Amino acid sequence: MYRYNDKIQYMSTPDRSVFLMQHYGIKLTPDEWLAIKLNDGFVVDANKIYCLKISPLVNGVMNADYITTMEEKGSIVWPVVE
């Protein structure tokens, strides 16, 4: 479906996202920066130091990422609403 561009410097998705924001002059608040940087949640060891020290925005992005990942893996069965 897609292929990697091997002509550009490798960066993780959060790092590239923050880089692109900076490149295009988009200023981020500390909460916005952390929401992007910590999107993979506490499964990443480097993110564990932020546990219980994050804002609702950061928590919301982390949970959205987790739910999306679980749904892609087929681990979430959504109730049928009729």
mmCIF file of the N, C-alpha and C atoms, coordinates in Angstrom:
data_MODEL
# 
_entry.id   MODEL 
# 
loop_
_atom_site.group_PDB 
_atom_site.id 
_atom_site.type_symbol 
_atom_site.label_atom_id 
_atom_site.label_alt_id 
_atom_site.label_comp_id 
_atom_site.label_asym_id 
_atom_site.label_entity_id 
_atom_site.label_seq_id 
_atom_site.pdbx_PDB_ins_code 
_atom_site.Cartn_x 
_atom_site.Cartn_y 
_atom_site.Cartn_z 
_atom_site.occupancy 
_atom_site.B_iso_or_equiv 
_atom_site.pdbx_formal_charge 
_atom_site.auth_seq_id 
_atom_site.auth_comp_id 
_atom_site.auth_asym_id 
_atom_site.auth_atom_id 
_atom_site.pdbx_PDB_model_num 
ATOM 1   N N  . MET A 1 1  ? 0.813   -1.190 0.000  1.00 0.00 ? 1  MET A N  1 
ATOM 2   C CA . MET A 1 1  ? 0.000   0.000  0.000  1.00 0.00 ? 1  MET A CA 1 
ATOM 3   C C  . MET A 1 1  ? 0.860   1.260  0.000  1.00 0.00 ? 1  MET A C  1 
ATOM 4   N N  . TYR A 1 2  ? 2.011   1.190  0.605  1.00 0.00 ? 2  TYR A N  1 
ATOM 5   C CA . TYR A 1 2  ? 2.917   2.336  0.622  1.00 0.00 ? 2  TYR A CA 1 
ATOM 6   C C  . TYR A 1 2  ? 4.337   1.807  0.701  1.00 0.00 ? 2  TYR A C  1 
ATOM 7   N N  . ARG A 1 3  ? 5.276   2.658  0.443  1.00 0.00 ? 3  ARG A N  1 
ATOM 8   C CA . ARG A 1 3  ? 6.672   2.276  0.605  1.00 0.00 ? 3  ARG A CA 1 
ATOM 9   C C  . ARG A 1 3  ? 7.420   3.408  1.305  1.00 0.00 ? 3  ARG A C  1 
ATOM 10  N N  . TYR A 1 4  ? 8.460   3.038  1.992  1.00 0.00 ? 4  TYR A N  1 
ATOM 11  C CA . TYR A 1 4  ? 9.261   4.006  2.722  1.00 0.00 ? 4  TYR A CA 1 
ATOM 12  C C  . TYR A 1 4  ? 10.106  4.826  1.766  1.00 0.00 ? 4  TYR A C  1 
ATOM 13  N N  . ASN A 1 5  ? 10.255  6.098  2.082  1.00 0.00 ? 5  ASN A N  1 
ATOM 14  C CA . ASN A 1 5  ? 11.135  6.971  1.320  1.00 0.00 ? 5  ASN A CA 1 
ATOM 15  C C  . ASN A 1 5  ? 12.525  6.855  1.935  1.00 0.00 ? 5  ASN A C  1 
ATOM 16  N N  . ASP A 1 6  ? 13.395  6.095  1.291  1.00 0.00 ? 6  ASP A N  1 
ATOM 17  C CA . ASP A 1 6  ? 14.742  5.878  1.838  1.00 0.00 ? 6  ASP A CA 1 
ATOM 18  C C  . ASP A 1 6  ? 15.702  7.018  1.508  1.00 0.00 ? 6  ASP A C  1 
ATOM 19  N N  . LYS A 1 7  ? 15.184  8.080  0.897  1.00 0.00 ? 7  LYS A N  1 
ATOM 20  C CA . LYS A 1 7  ? 16.014  9.234  0.567  1.00 0.00 ? 7  LYS A CA 1 
ATOM 21  C C  . LYS A 1 7  ? 15.990  10.309 1.656  1.00 0.00 ? 7  LYS A C  1 
ATOM 22  N N  . ILE A 1 8  ? 15.186  10.094 2.674  1.00 0.00 ? 8  ILE A N  1 
ATOM 23  C CA . ILE A 1 8  ? 15.120  11.050 3.784  1.00 0.00 ? 8  ILE A CA 1 
ATOM 24  C C  . ILE A 1 8  ? 15.631  10.403 5.064  1.00 0.00 ? 8  ILE A C  1 
ATOM 25  N N  . GLN A 1 9  ? 16.021  11.229 5.998  1.00 0.00 ? 9  GLN A N  1 
ATOM 26  C CA . GLN A 1 9  ? 16.524  10.772 7.295  1.00 0.00 ? 9  GLN A CA 1 
ATOM 27  C C  . GLN A 1 9  ? 15.454  9.970  8.023  1.00 0.00 ? 9  GLN A C  1 
ATOM 28  N N  . TYR A 1 10 ? 15.818  8.818  8.575  1.00 0.00 ? 10 TYR A N  1 
ATOM 29  C CA . TYR A 1 10 ? 14.866  8.039  9.367  1.00 0.00 ? 10 TYR A CA 1 
ATOM 30  C C  . TYR A 1 10 ? 14.490  8.809  10.627 1.00 0.00 ? 10 TYR A C  1 
ATOM 31  N N  . MET A 1 11 ? 13.226  8.810  10.955 1.00 0.00 ? 11 MET A N  1 
ATOM 32  C CA . MET A 1 11 ? 12.717  9.347  12.218 1.00 0.00 ? 11 MET A CA 1 
ATOM 33  C C  . MET A 1 11 ? 11.506  8.511  12.601 1.00 0.00 ? 11 MET A C  1 
ATOM 34  N N  . SER A 1 12 ? 11.285  8.382  13.899 1.00 0.00 ? 12 SER A N  1 
ATOM 35  C CA . SER A 1 12 ? 10.062  7.721  14.350 1.00 0.00 ? 12 SER A CA 1 
ATOM 36  C C  . SER A 1 12 ? 8.875   8.596  13.940 1.00 0.00 ? 12 SER A C  1 
ATOM 37  N N  . THR A 1 13 ? 7.688   8.023  13.932 1.00 0.00 ? 13 THR A N  1 
ATOM 38  C CA . THR A 1 13 ? 6.499   8.788  13.551 1.00 0.00 ? 13 THR A CA 1 
ATOM 39  C C  . THR A 1 13 ? 6.297   10.009 14.443 1.00 0.00 ? 13 THR A C  1 
ATOM 40  N N  . PRO A 1 14 ? 6.383   9.869  15.789 1.00 0.00 ? 14 PRO A N  1 
ATOM 41  C CA . PRO A 1 14 ? 6.225   11.076 16.623 1.00 0.00 ? 14 PRO A CA 1 
ATOM 42  C C  . PRO A 1 14 ? 7.303   12.126 16.348 1.00 0.00 ? 14 PRO A C  1 
ATOM 43  N N  . ASP A 1 15 ? 8.547   11.684 16.180 1.00 0.00 ? 15 ASP A N  1 
ATOM 44  C CA . ASP A 1 15 ? 9.620   12.649 15.924 1.00 0.00 ? 15 ASP A CA 1 
ATOM 45  C C  . ASP A 1 15 ? 9.423   13.362 14.588 1.00 0.00 ? 15 ASP A C  1 
ATOM 46  N N  . ARG A 1 16 ? 9.034   12.614 13.547 1.00 0.00 ? 16 ARG A N  1 
ATOM 47  C CA . ARG A 1 16 ? 8.799   13.255 12.256 1.00 0.00 ? 16 ARG A CA 1 
ATOM 48  C C  . ARG A 1 16 ? 7.616   14.212 12.339 1.00 0.00 ? 16 ARG A C  1 
ATOM 49  N N  . SER A 1 17 ? 6.590   13.844 13.096 1.00 0.00 ? 17 SER A N  1 
ATOM 50  C CA . SER A 1 17 ? 5.421   14.716 13.243 1.00 0.00 ? 17 SER A CA 1 
ATOM 51  C C  . SER A 1 17 ? 5.805   16.043 13.881 1.00 0.00 ? 17 SER A C  1 
ATOM 52  N N  . VAL A 1 18 ? 6.565   15.990 14.966 1.00 0.00 ? 18 VAL A N  1 
ATOM 53  C CA . VAL A 1 18 ? 7.003   17.211 15.643 1.00 0.00 ? 18 VAL A CA 1 
ATOM 54  C C  . VAL A 1 18 ? 7.942   18.002 14.728 1.00 0.00 ? 18 VAL A C  1 
ATOM 55  N N  . PHE A 1 19 ? 8.841   17.306 14.030 1.00 0.00 ? 19 PHE A N  1 
ATOM 56  C CA . PHE A 1 19 ? 9.743   17.975 13.089 1.00 0.00 ? 19 PHE A CA 1 
ATOM 57  C C  . PHE A 1 19 ? 8.955   18.729 12.020 1.00 0.00 ? 19 PHE A C  1 
ATOM 58  N N  . LEU A 1 20 ? 7.957   18.081 11.422 1.00 0.00 ? 20 LEU A N  1 
ATOM 59  C CA . LEU A 1 20 ? 7.174   18.726 10.364 1.00 0.00 ? 20 LEU A CA 1 
ATOM 60  C C  . LEU A 1 20 ? 6.409   19.934 10.881 1.00 0.00 ? 20 LEU A C  1 
ATOM 61  N N  . MET A 1 21 ? 5.872   19.824 12.081 1.00 0.00 ? 21 MET A N  1 
ATOM 62  C CA . MET A 1 21 ? 5.188   20.980 12.673 1.00 0.00 ? 21 MET A CA 1 
ATOM 63  C C  . MET A 1 21 ? 6.151   22.151 12.793 1.00 0.00 ? 21 MET A C  1 
ATOM 64  N N  . GLN A 1 22 ? 7.329   21.877 13.328 1.00 0.00 ? 22 GLN A N  1 
ATOM 65  C CA . GLN A 1 22 ? 8.342   22.922 13.483 1.00 0.00 ? 22 GLN A CA 1 
ATOM 66  C C  . GLN A 1 22 ? 8.765   23.471 12.114 1.00 0.00 ? 22 GLN A C  1 
ATOM 67  N N  . HIS A 1 23 ? 8.981   22.582 11.160 1.00 0.00 ? 23 HIS A N  1 
ATOM 68  C CA . HIS A 1 23 ? 9.418   22.987 9.815  1.00 0.00 ? 23 HIS A CA 1 
ATOM 69  C C  . HIS A 1 23 ? 8.435   23.963 9.169  1.00 0.00 ? 23 HIS A C  1 
ATOM 70  N N  . TYR A 1 24 ? 7.145   23.725 9.378  1.00 0.00 ? 24 TYR A N  1 
ATOM 71  C CA . TYR A 1 24 ? 6.126   24.581 8.780  1.00 0.00 ? 24 TYR A CA 1 
ATOM 72  C C  . TYR A 1 24 ? 5.673   25.714 9.701  1.00 0.00 ? 24 TYR A C  1 
ATOM 73  N N  . GLY A 1 25 ? 6.401   25.934 10.783 1.00 0.00 ? 25 GLY A N  1 
ATOM 74  C CA . GLY A 1 25 ? 6.146   27.077 11.652 1.00 0.00 ? 25 GLY A CA 1 
ATOM 75  C C  . GLY A 1 25 ? 4.937   26.930 12.553 1.00 0.00 ? 25 GLY A C  1 
ATOM 76  N N  . ILE A 1 26 ? 4.488   25.705 12.765 1.00 0.00 ? 26 ILE A N  1 
ATOM 77  C CA . ILE A 1 26 ? 3.338   25.476 13.641 1.00 0.00 ? 26 ILE A CA 1 
ATOM 78  C C  . ILE A 1 26 ? 3.847   25.331 15.066 1.00 0.00 ? 26 ILE A C  1 
ATOM 79  N N  . LYS A 1 27 ? 3.433   26.241 15.906 1.00 0.00 ? 27 LYS A N  1 
ATOM 80  C CA . LYS A 1 27 ? 3.876   26.216 17.297 1.00 0.00 ? 27 LYS A CA 1 
ATOM 81  C C  . LYS A 1 27 ? 2.998   25.265 18.095 1.00 0.00 ? 27 LYS A C  1 
ATOM 82  N N  . LEU A 1 28 ? 3.634   24.480 18.949 1.00 0.00 ? 28 LEU A N  1 
ATOM 83  C CA . LEU A 1 28 ? 2.926   23.516 19.788 1.00 0.00 ? 28 LEU A CA 1 
ATOM 84  C C  . LEU A 1 28 ? 3.017   23.926 21.249 1.00 0.00 ? 28 LEU A C  1 
ATOM 85  N N  . THR A 1 29 ? 1.945   23.713 21.970 1.00 0.00 ? 29 THR A N  1 
ATOM 86  C CA . THR A 1 29 ? 1.988   23.876 23.423 1.00 0.00 ? 29 THR A CA 1 
ATOM 87  C C  . THR A 1 29 ? 2.717   22.662 23.992 1.00 0.00 ? 29 THR A C  1 
ATOM 88  N N  . PRO A 1 30 ? 3.181   22.743 25.241 1.00 0.00 ? 30 PRO A N  1 
ATOM 89  C CA . PRO A 1 30 ? 3.805   21.559 25.837 1.00 0.00 ? 30 PRO A CA 1 
ATOM 90  C C  . PRO A 1 30 ? 2.882   20.331 25.817 1.00 0.00 ? 30 PRO A C  1 
ATOM 91  N N  . ASP A 1 31 ? 1.594   20.527 26.060 1.00 0.00 ? 31 ASP A N  1 
ATOM 92  C CA . ASP A 1 31 ? 0.660   19.389 26.035 1.00 0.00 ? 31 ASP A CA 1 
ATOM 93  C C  . ASP A 1 31 ? 0.527   18.805 24.636 1.00 0.00 ? 31 ASP A C  1 
ATOM 94  N N  . GLU A 1 32 ? 0.477   19.648 23.611 1.00 0.00 ? 32 GLU A N  1 
ATOM 95  C CA . GLU A 1 32 ? 0.391   19.156 22.238 1.00 0.00 ? 32 GLU A CA 1 
ATOM 96  C C  . GLU A 1 32 ? 1.645   18.385 21.856 1.00 0.00 ? 32 GLU A C  1 
ATOM 97  N N  . TRP A 1 33 ? 2.805   18.915 22.248 1.00 0.00 ? 33 TRP A N  1 
ATOM 98  C CA . TRP A 1 33 ? 4.071   18.247 21.956 1.00 0.00 ? 33 TRP A CA 1 
ATOM 99  C C  . TRP A 1 33 ? 4.103   16.874 22.615 1.00 0.00 ? 33 TRP A C  1 
ATOM 100 N N  . LEU A 1 34 ? 3.715   16.820 23.890 1.00 0.00 ? 34 LEU A N  1 
ATOM 101 C CA . LEU A 1 34 ? 3.706   15.529 24.592 1.00 0.00 ? 34 LEU A CA 1 
ATOM 102 C C  . LEU A 1 34 ? 2.670   14.573 24.010 1.00 0.00 ? 34 LEU A C  1 
ATOM 103 N N  . ALA A 1 35 ? 1.530   15.083 23.590 1.00 0.00 ? 35 ALA A N  1 
ATOM 104 C CA . ALA A 1 35 ? 0.498   14.225 23.009 1.00 0.00 ? 35 ALA A CA 1 
ATOM 105 C C  . ALA A 1 35 ? 1.039   13.524 21.762 1.00 0.00 ? 35 ALA A C  1 
ATOM 106 N N  . ILE A 1 36 ? 1.798   14.238 20.946 1.00 0.00 ? 36 ILE A N  1 
ATOM 107 C CA . ILE A 1 36 ? 2.397   13.635 19.758 1.00 0.00 ? 36 ILE A CA 1 
ATOM 108 C C  . ILE A 1 36 ? 3.508   12.676 20.163 1.00 0.00 ? 36 ILE A C  1 
ATOM 109 N N  . LYS A 1 37 ? 4.386   13.136 21.017 1.00 0.00 ? 37 LYS A N  1 
ATOM 110 C CA . LYS A 1 37 ? 5.567   12.355 21.397 1.00 0.00 ? 37 LYS A CA 1 
ATOM 111 C C  . LYS A 1 37 ? 5.207   11.075 22.137 1.00 0.00 ? 37 LYS A C  1 
ATOM 112 N N  . LEU A 1 38 ? 4.165   11.120 22.959 1.00 0.00 ? 38 LEU A N  1 
ATOM 113 C CA . LEU A 1 38 ? 3.817   9.964  23.796 1.00 0.00 ? 38 LEU A CA 1 
ATOM 114 C C  . LEU A 1 38 ? 2.650   9.159  23.238 1.00 0.00 ? 38 LEU A C  1 
ATOM 115 N N  . ASN A 1 39 ? 2.324   9.327  21.957 1.00 0.00 ? 39 ASN A N  1 
ATOM 116 C CA . ASN A 1 39 ? 1.112   8.691  21.426 1.00 0.00 ? 39 ASN A CA 1 
ATOM 117 C C  . ASN A 1 39 ? 1.108   7.175  21.599 1.00 0.00 ? 39 ASN A C  1 
ATOM 118 N N  . ASP A 1 40 ? 2.261   6.530  21.649 1.00 0.00 ? 40 ASP A N  1 
ATOM 119 C CA . ASP A 1 40 ? 2.298   5.076  21.806 1.00 0.00 ? 40 ASP A CA 1 
ATOM 120 C C  . ASP A 1 40 ? 2.063   4.625  23.247 1.00 0.00 ? 40 ASP A C  1 
ATOM 121 N N  . GLY A 1 41 ? 1.892   5.566  24.136 1.00 0.00 ? 41 GLY A N  1 
ATOM 122 C CA . GLY A 1 41 ? 1.543   5.231  25.514 1.00 0.00 ? 41 GLY A CA 1 
ATOM 123 C C  . GLY A 1 41 ? 2.694   4.674  26.326 1.00 0.00 ? 41 GLY A C  1 
ATOM 124 N N  . PHE A 1 42 ? 2.322   3.999  27.384 1.00 0.00 ? 42 PHE A N  1 
ATOM 125 C CA . PHE A 1 42 ? 3.314   3.521  28.343 1.00 0.00 ? 42 PHE A CA 1 
ATOM 126 C C  . PHE A 1 42 ? 3.873   2.153  27.997 1.00 0.00 ? 42 PHE A C  1 
ATOM 127 N N  . VAL A 1 43 ? 3.511   1.620  26.831 1.00 0.00 ? 43 VAL A N  1 
ATOM 128 C CA . VAL A 1 43 ? 4.152   0.386  26.378 1.00 0.00 ? 43 VAL A CA 1 
ATOM 129 C C  . VAL A 1 43 ? 5.582   0.666  25.941 1.00 0.00 ? 43 VAL A C  1 
ATOM 130 N N  . VAL A 1 44 ? 5.878   1.928  25.656 1.00 0.00 ? 44 VAL A N  1 
ATOM 131 C CA . VAL A 1 44 ? 7.240   2.339  25.310 1.00 0.00 ? 44 VAL A CA 1 
ATOM 132 C C  . VAL A 1 44 ? 7.931   2.722  26.620 1.00 0.00 ? 44 VAL A C  1 
ATOM 133 N N  . ASP A 1 45 ? 9.025   2.041  26.927 1.00 0.00 ? 45 ASP A N  1 
ATOM 134 C CA . ASP A 1 45 ? 9.712   2.259  28.205 1.00 0.00 ? 45 ASP A CA 1 
ATOM 135 C C  . ASP A 1 45 ? 10.070  3.728  28.445 1.00 0.00 ? 45 ASP A C  1 
ATOM 136 N N  . ALA A 1 46 ? 10.500  4.432  27.402 1.00 0.00 ? 46 ALA A N  1 
ATOM 137 C CA . ALA A 1 46 ? 10.896  5.833  27.565 1.00 0.00 ? 46 ALA A CA 1 
ATOM 138 C C  . ALA A 1 46 ? 9.725   6.712  27.992 1.00 0.00 ? 46 ALA A C  1 
ATOM 139 N N  . ASN A 1 47 ? 8.497   6.280  27.749 1.00 0.00 ? 47 ASN A N  1 
ATOM 140 C CA . ASN A 1 47 ? 7.324   7.076  28.104 1.00 0.00 ? 47 ASN A CA 1 
ATOM 141 C C  . ASN A 1 47 ? 6.862   6.853  29.547 1.00 0.00 ? 47 ASN A C  1 
ATOM 142 N N  . LYS A 1 48 ? 7.344   5.824  30.186 1.00 0.00 ? 48 LYS A N  1 
ATOM 143 C CA . LYS A 1 48 ? 6.847   5.452  31.520 1.00 0.00 ? 48 LYS A CA 1 
ATOM 144 C C  . LYS A 1 48 ? 7.102   6.525  32.574 1.00 0.00 ? 48 LYS A C  1 
ATOM 145 N N  . ILE A 1 49 ? 8.111   7.361  32.372 1.00 0.00 ? 49 ILE A N  1 
ATOM 146 C CA . ILE A 1 49 ? 8.394   8.406  33.365 1.00 0.00 ? 49 ILE A CA 1 
ATOM 147 C C  . ILE A 1 49 ? 7.281   9.450  33.416 1.00 0.00 ? 49 ILE A C  1 
ATOM 148 N N  . TYR A 1 50 ? 6.417   9.474  32.386 1.00 0.00 ? 50 TYR A N  1 
ATOM 149 C CA . TYR A 1 50 ? 5.323   10.444 32.341 1.00 0.00 ? 50 TYR A CA 1 
ATOM 150 C C  . TYR A 1 50 ? 4.050   9.921  32.994 1.00 0.00 ? 50 TYR A C  1 
ATOM 151 N N  . CYS A 1 51 ? 4.042   8.668  33.400 1.00 0.00 ? 51 CYS A N  1 
ATOM 152 C CA . CYS A 1 51 ? 2.849   8.057  33.978 1.00 0.00 ? 51 CYS A CA 1 
ATOM 153 C C  . CYS A 1 51 ? 2.317   8.902  35.133 1.00 0.00 ? 51 CYS A C  1 
ATOM 154 N N  . LEU A 1 52 ? 1.039   9.175  35.108 1.00 0.00 ? 52 LEU A N  1 
ATOM 155 C CA . LEU A 1 52 ? 0.332   9.961  36.128 1.00 0.00 ? 52 LEU A CA 1 
ATOM 156 C C  . LEU A 1 52 ? 0.758   11.428 36.163 1.00 0.00 ? 52 LEU A C  1 
ATOM 157 N N  . LYS A 1 53 ? 1.469   11.893 35.140 1.00 0.00 ? 53 LYS A N  1 
ATOM 158 C CA . LYS A 1 53 ? 1.926   13.290 35.105 1.00 0.00 ? 53 LYS A CA 1 
ATOM 159 C C  . LYS A 1 53 ? 1.490   13.979 33.822 1.00 0.00 ? 53 LYS A C  1 
ATOM 160 N N  . ILE A 1 54 ? 0.466   13.463 33.148 1.00 0.00 ? 54 ILE A N  1 
ATOM 161 C CA . ILE A 1 54 ? 0.083   13.990 31.848 1.00 0.00 ? 54 ILE A CA 1 
ATOM 162 C C  . ILE A 1 54 ? -1.291  14.634 31.899 1.00 0.00 ? 54 ILE A C  1 
ATOM 163 N N  . SER A 1 55 ? -1.540  15.485 30.921 1.00 0.00 ? 55 SER A N  1 
ATOM 164 C CA . SER A 1 55 ? -2.803  16.214 30.849 1.00 0.00 ? 55 SER A CA 1 
ATOM 165 C C  . SER A 1 55 ? -3.882  15.343 30.195 1.00 0.00 ? 55 SER A C  1 
ATOM 166 N N  . PRO A 1 56 ? -5.142  15.769 30.297 1.00 0.00 ? 56 PRO A N  1 
ATOM 167 C CA . PRO A 1 56 ? -6.219  15.026 29.616 1.00 0.00 ? 56 PRO A CA 1 
ATOM 168 C C  . PRO A 1 56 ? -6.005  14.927 28.099 1.00 0.00 ? 56 PRO A C  1 
ATOM 169 N N  . LEU A 1 57 ? -5.435  15.945 27.464 1.00 0.00 ? 57 LEU A N  1 
ATOM 170 C CA . LEU A 1 57 ? -5.171  15.885 26.027 1.00 0.00 ? 57 LEU A CA 1 
ATOM 171 C C  . LEU A 1 57 ? -4.217  14.742 25.706 1.00 0.00 ? 57 LEU A C  1 
ATOM 172 N N  . VAL A 1 58 ? -3.120  14.671 26.431 1.00 0.00 ? 58 VAL A N  1 
ATOM 173 C CA . VAL A 1 58 ? -2.128  13.622 26.201 1.00 0.00 ? 58 VAL A CA 1 
ATOM 174 C C  . VAL A 1 58 ? -2.757  12.254 26.458 1.00 0.00 ? 58 VAL A C  1 
ATOM 175 N N  . ASN A 1 59 ? -3.495  12.139 27.541 1.00 0.00 ? 59 ASN A N  1 
ATOM 176 C CA . ASN A 1 59 ? -4.155  10.880 27.874 1.00 0.00 ? 59 ASN A CA 1 
ATOM 177 C C  . ASN A 1 59 ? -5.143  10.479 26.777 1.00 0.00 ? 59 ASN A C  1 
ATOM 178 N N  . GLY A 1 60 ? -5.892  11.444 26.258 1.00 0.00 ? 60 GLY A N  1 
ATOM 179 C CA . GLY A 1 60 ? -6.854  11.164 25.196 1.00 0.00 ? 60 GLY A CA 1 
ATOM 180 C C  . GLY A 1 60 ? -6.190  10.652 23.931 1.00 0.00 ? 60 GLY A C  1 
ATOM 181 N N  . VAL A 1 61 ? -5.078  11.275 23.532 1.00 0.00 ? 61 VAL A N  1 
ATOM 182 C CA . VAL A 1 61 ? -4.363  10.837 22.329 1.00 0.00 ? 61 VAL A CA 1 
ATOM 183 C C  . VAL A 1 61 ? -3.788  9.435  22.543 1.00 0.00 ? 61 VAL A C  1 
ATOM 184 N N  . MET A 1 62 ? -3.233  9.178  23.712 1.00 0.00 ? 62 MET A N  1 
ATOM 185 C CA . MET A 1 62 ? -2.686  7.854  23.997 1.00 0.00 ? 62 MET A CA 1 
ATOM 186 C C  . MET A 1 62 ? -3.781  6.791  23.933 1.00 0.00 ? 62 MET A C  1 
ATOM 187 N N  . ASN A 1 63 ? -4.939  7.084  24.508 1.00 0.00 ? 63 ASN A N  1 
ATOM 188 C CA . ASN A 1 63 ? -6.040  6.119  24.493 1.00 0.00 ? 63 ASN A CA 1 
ATOM 189 C C  . ASN A 1 63 ? -6.581  5.918  23.084 1.00 0.00 ? 63 ASN A C  1 
ATOM 190 N N  . ALA A 1 64 ? -6.679  6.984  22.310 1.00 0.00 ? 64 ALA A N  1 
ATOM 191 C CA . ALA A 1 64 ? -7.148  6.861  20.928 1.00 0.00 ? 64 ALA A CA 1 
ATOM 192 C C  . ALA A 1 64 ? -6.192  5.988  20.117 1.00 0.00 ? 64 ALA A C  1 
ATOM 193 N N  . ASP A 1 65 ? -4.901  6.178  20.306 1.00 0.00 ? 65 ASP A N  1 
ATOM 194 C CA . ASP A 1 65 ? -3.907  5.368  19.609 1.00 0.00 ? 65 ASP A CA 1 
ATOM 195 C C  . ASP A 1 65 ? -4.041  3.906  20.017 1.00 0.00 ? 65 ASP A C  1 
ATOM 196 N N  . TYR A 1 66 ? -4.217  3.660  21.310 1.00 0.00 ? 66 TYR A N  1 
ATOM 197 C CA . TYR A 1 66 ? -4.346  2.288  21.809 1.00 0.00 ? 66 TYR A CA 1 
ATOM 198 C C  . TYR A 1 66 ? -5.595  1.608  21.242 1.00 0.00 ? 66 TYR A C  1 
ATOM 199 N N  . ILE A 1 67 ? -6.730  2.300  21.290 1.00 0.00 ? 67 ILE A N  1 
ATOM 200 C CA . ILE A 1 67 ? -7.980  1.723  20.795 1.00 0.00 ? 67 ILE A CA 1 
ATOM 201 C C  . ILE A 1 67 ? -7.878  1.426  19.300 1.00 0.00 ? 67 ILE A C  1 
ATOM 202 N N  . THR A 1 68 ? -7.291  2.339  18.541 1.00 0.00 ? 68 THR A N  1 
ATOM 203 C CA . THR A 1 68 ? -7.123  2.136  17.107 1.00 0.00 ? 68 THR A CA 1 
ATOM 204 C C  . THR A 1 68 ? -6.244  0.926  16.827 1.00 0.00 ? 68 THR A C  1 
ATOM 205 N N  . THR A 1 69 ? -5.150  0.808  17.566 1.00 0.00 ? 69 THR A N  1 
ATOM 206 C CA . THR A 1 69 ? -4.245  -0.324 17.386 1.00 0.00 ? 69 THR A CA 1 
ATOM 207 C C  . THR A 1 69 ? -4.947  -1.635 17.708 1.00 0.00 ? 69 THR A C  1 
ATOM 208 N N  . MET A 1 70 ? -5.687  -1.672 18.805 1.00 0.00 ? 70 MET A N  1 
ATOM 209 C CA . MET A 1 70 ? -6.400  -2.892 19.184 1.00 0.00 ? 70 MET A CA 1 
ATOM 210 C C  . MET A 1 70 ? -7.468  -3.242 18.152 1.00 0.00 ? 70 MET A C  1 
ATOM 211 N N  . GLU A 1 71 ? -8.127  -2.226 17.610 1.00 0.00 ? 71 GLU A N  1 
ATOM 212 C CA . GLU A 1 71 ? -9.147  -2.476 16.588 1.00 0.00 ? 71 GLU A CA 1 
ATOM 213 C C  . GLU A 1 71 ? -8.509  -3.038 15.318 1.00 0.00 ? 71 GLU A C  1 
ATOM 214 N N  . GLU A 1 72 ? -7.359  -2.493 14.932 1.00 0.00 ? 72 GLU A N  1 
ATOM 215 C CA . GLU A 1 72 ? -6.666  -3.000 13.740 1.00 0.00 ? 72 GLU A CA 1 
ATOM 216 C C  . GLU A 1 72 ? -6.265  -4.459 13.910 1.00 0.00 ? 72 GLU A C  1 
ATOM 217 N N  . LYS A 1 73 ? -5.915  -4.837 15.125 1.00 0.00 ? 73 LYS A N  1 
ATOM 218 C CA . LYS A 1 73 ? -5.518  -6.220 15.409 1.00 0.00 ? 73 LYS A CA 1 
ATOM 219 C C  . LYS A 1 73 ? -6.717  -7.144 15.587 1.00 0.00 ? 73 LYS A C  1 
ATOM 220 N N  . GLY A 1 74 ? -7.913  -6.574 15.607 1.00 0.00 ? 74 GLY A N  1 
ATOM 221 C CA . GLY A 1 74 ? -9.105  -7.382 15.806 1.00 0.00 ? 74 GLY A CA 1 
ATOM 222 C C  . GLY A 1 74 ? -9.354  -7.753 17.251 1.00 0.00 ? 74 GLY A C  1 
ATOM 223 N N  . SER A 1 75 ? -8.711  -7.041 18.176 1.00 0.00 ? 75 SER A N  1 
ATOM 224 C CA . SER A 1 75 ? -8.853  -7.339 19.604 1.00 0.00 ? 75 SER A CA 1 
ATOM 225 C C  . SER A 1 75 ? -10.051 -6.667 20.249 1.00 0.00 ? 75 SER A C  1 
ATOM 226 N N  . ILE A 1 76 ? -10.691 -5.760 19.527 1.00 0.00 ? 76 ILE A N  1 
ATOM 227 C CA . ILE A 1 76 ? -11.850 -5.052 20.077 1.00 0.00 ? 76 ILE A CA 1 
ATOM 228 C C  . ILE A 1 76 ? -13.082 -5.441 19.274 1.00 0.00 ? 76 ILE A C  1 
ATOM 229 N N  . VAL A 1 77 ? -14.107 -5.846 19.970 1.00 0.00 ? 77 VAL A N  1 
ATOM 230 C CA . VAL A 1 77 ? -15.377 -6.129 19.317 1.00 0.00 ? 77 VAL A CA 1 
ATOM 231 C C  . VAL A 1 77 ? -16.345 -5.056 19.781 1.00 0.00 ? 77 VAL A C  1 
ATOM 232 N N  . TRP A 1 78 ? -16.762 -4.206 18.855 1.00 0.00 ? 78 TRP A N  1 
ATOM 233 C CA . TRP A 1 78 ? -17.666 -3.109 19.187 1.00 0.00 ? 78 TRP A CA 1 
ATOM 234 C C  . TRP A 1 78 ? -19.086 -3.624 19.263 1.00 0.00 ? 78 TRP A C  1 
ATOM 235 N N  . PRO A 1 79 ? -19.851 -3.159 20.251 1.00 0.00 ? 79 PRO A N  1 
ATOM 236 C CA . PRO A 1 79 ? -21.257 -3.596 20.340 1.00 0.00 ? 79 PRO A CA 1 
ATOM 237 C C  . PRO A 1 79 ? -22.062 -3.084 19.154 1.00 0.00 ? 79 PRO A C  1 
ATOM 238 N N  . VAL A 1 80 ? -23.024 -3.881 18.729 1.00 0.00 ? 80 VAL A N  1 
ATOM 239 C CA . VAL A 1 80 ? -23.889 -3.481 17.641 1.00 0.00 ? 80 VAL A CA 1 
ATOM 240 C C  . VAL A 1 80 ? -25.055 -2.697 18.223 1.00 0.00 ? 80 VAL A C  1 
ATOM 241 N N  . VAL A 1 81 ? -25.234 -1.474 17.758 1.00 0.00 ? 81 VAL A N  1 
ATOM 242 C CA . VAL A 1 81 ? -26.336 -0.627 18.230 1.00 0.00 ? 81 VAL A CA 1 
ATOM 243 C C  . VAL A 1 81 ? -27.397 -0.614 17.148 1.00 0.00 ? 81 VAL A C  1 
ATOM 244 N N  . GLU A 1 82 ? -28.579 -1.028 17.508 1.00 0.00 ? 82 GLU A N  1 
ATOM 245 C CA . GLU A 1 82 ? -29.673 -1.072 16.518 1.00 0.00 ? 82 GLU A CA 1 
ATOM 246 C C  . GLU A 1 82 ? -30.681 -0.009 16.796 1.00 0.00 ? 82 GLU A C  1 
# 
